[in-house]
Every structure is written in C-alpha cells, then in structure tokens.
C-alpha cells in the first residue's frame, strides 16, 4: 500500500558460491563425503582394526587440510565455477554471433 513503509530486500544471487557445510565449501564437503564413504566400504568389506583406525586418521587429516584450504582459497584456486552474469535473455535464430576464426 504505502511504498515508503514496506521493507525492501536485496536479491542475494551468489549464495551458492559461499555456502558452507561443516565449515567447508560444497565441493570440499562432497570430496570429504566421498572419502568417508570409500573408507566405510573398505572397512566393511575387509574388517581390520588397523584399517579402521587408519581410515579414521586419514579422514581426520583430510578434513583438517580441507578446512585450511577453505580458509586460504588462493592455495587451490583453479578456476571460476560460477558465471559472472546470468541472463534471461531469449535467444532467437535471428541473432548474429561473433564466431571464432
């Protein structure tokens, strides 16, 4: 009704780029979960007490390394995952594009 009395919220577009799960970015968390599942499978299919403790230590060390890399992303910065601009522009057949030679 009254535009000056209504709250206005800014659209937050880049939330996925900085999302954290257990202090890790989504890609690092996925890597950690793959390591945990792999070590669980190894322990289940060949139950060995040394393997159990080794898998726990390896997963703990990996988690610590991933936390350090998450705090200092310049150590593992490979490329930009998310695009700089997302557009809803409709693409038609009549548009001309610059082709690479």
ABEGO torsion letter per residue (X at the ends): XBAAABBBBBBBAAAAAABBBGGBBAAAAAAAAAAAAAAAAAAAABBBAAAAAAAAAAAAAAAAAAAAAAABAAAABABBABBABBBABBBBAABBBBBBX
